[in-house]
Amino acid sequence: MKLVLSLLTMMLAGFMSPAIAEDRRAIQQQLDQACEAVRLEKLRPIRERYAAECVAEWDRSQEYCERFYSDYGNQGGDQPVLFYDLPECEKAWNYRQSYRNAN
């Protein structure tokens, strides 16, 4: 009897899984987008300030300096990734971890 119940449970999970997985992906995408939006709000003035300093101190064009600092605060090189400690980003991270821990 246990074997039959286990097989039925696995079969039902197999049928439901794609829909649930799709819902989770959609929710995760919304949470990730919210996180990136608030990160960008925090990063924009910092990037603008560094670009202005670049123009003034390095005698480069505005376009060059904006491009140079366009990814400041993102992952790369030795620089730290910034603002993933914001509540929206923590919510996205926790949601991702809850799904991974459930499997």
C-alpha positions as CSV (number, residue, x, y, z in Angstrom):
1,M,0.0,0.0,0.0
2,K,2.8,2.4,0.9
3,L,4.5,1.7,-2.5
4,V,1.2,2.5,-4.3
5,L,0.8,5.8,-2.4
6,S,4.4,6.7,-3.1
7,L,4.0,6.1,-6.8
8,L,0.7,8.0,-6.9
9,T,2.3,10.9,-5.1
10,M,5.2,11.0,-7.5
11,M,2.9,10.8,-10.5
12,L,0.7,13.7,-9.2
13,A,3.8,15.7,-8.3
14,G,5.0,15.1,-11.9
15,F,1.8,16.5,-13.3
16,M,1.6,19.5,-11.0
17,S,5.2,20.3,-11.0
18,P,5.5,22.3,-14.3
19,A,2.7,24.7,-13.3
20,I,4.1,25.2,-9.9
21,A,7.6,25.6,-11.2
22,E,6.3,28.2,-13.7
23,D,4.5,30.1,-10.9
24,R,7.7,30.1,-8.8
25,R,9.8,31.3,-11.8
26,A,7.3,34.1,-12.4
27,I,7.3,35.1,-8.7
28,Q,11.1,34.9,-8.6
29,Q,11.4,37.1,-11.7
30,Q,9.1,39.7,-10.2
31,L,11.1,39.7,-6.9
32,D,14.4,39.9,-8.8
33,Q,13.1,42.8,-10.9
34,A,12.0,44.7,-7.8
35,C,15.4,44.1,-6.2
36,E,17.3,45.4,-9.3
37,A,15.0,48.4,-9.5
38,V,15.8,49.6,-6.0
39,R,19.5,48.8,-6.4
40,L,19.5,51.0,-9.5
41,E,17.8,53.8,-7.6
42,K,20.6,53.6,-5.0
43,L,23.4,53.2,-7.6
44,R,22.3,55.9,-10.1
45,P,23.5,58.9,-8.0
46,I,26.8,57.2,-7.1
47,R,27.5,56.4,-10.7
48,E,26.6,59.9,-11.8
49,R,28.9,61.4,-9.2
50,Y,31.8,59.2,-10.2
51,A,31.2,60.0,-13.9
52,A,31.2,63.7,-13.1
53,E,34.5,63.3,-11.2
54,C,35.9,61.3,-14.1
55,V,35.1,64.2,-16.5
56,A,36.6,66.8,-14.2
57,E,39.7,64.9,-13.1
58,W,40.6,62.7,-16.0
59,D,39.6,65.1,-18.8
60,R,37.5,62.5,-20.5
61,S,34.1,62.8,-22.3
62,Q,30.9,62.5,-20.5
63,E,29.9,59.5,-22.6
64,Y,33.2,57.8,-21.8
65,C,32.8,58.3,-18.1
66,E,29.2,57.3,-18.0
67,R,30.0,54.1,-19.9
68,F,33.1,53.5,-17.6
69,Y,30.9,53.7,-14.4
70,S,27.8,52.1,-15.9
71,D,28.4,48.8,-14.1
72,Y,29.7,50.2,-10.9
73,G,28.2,48.3,-8.0
74,N,27.6,45.1,-10.0
75,Q,29.6,41.9,-9.8
76,G,33.1,42.1,-11.4
77,G,36.7,42.4,-10.6
78,D,37.8,43.2,-7.1
79,Q,34.9,45.7,-6.4
80,P,32.2,44.7,-4.0
81,V,28.6,44.1,-5.2
82,L,26.5,46.8,-3.7
83,F,23.0,47.0,-2.2
84,Y,22.0,43.4,-2.2
85,D,21.2,44.0,1.5
86,L,18.1,46.1,0.7
87,P,14.8,44.5,1.9
88,E,13.6,43.8,-1.7
89,C,16.8,42.0,-2.5
90,E,16.7,40.0,0.7
91,K,13.1,39.0,0.0
92,A,14.2,37.8,-3.5
93,W,17.1,35.9,-2.0
94,N,15.0,34.3,0.7
95,Y,12.4,33.2,-1.8
96,R,15.1,31.6,-4.0
97,Q,16.6,29.8,-1.0
98,S,13.2,28.6,0.3
99,Y,12.6,26.9,-3.0
100,R,16.1,25.3,-3.1
101,N,15.8,24.2,0.5
102,A,12.4,22.6,-0.1
103,N,13.8,20.2,-2.8
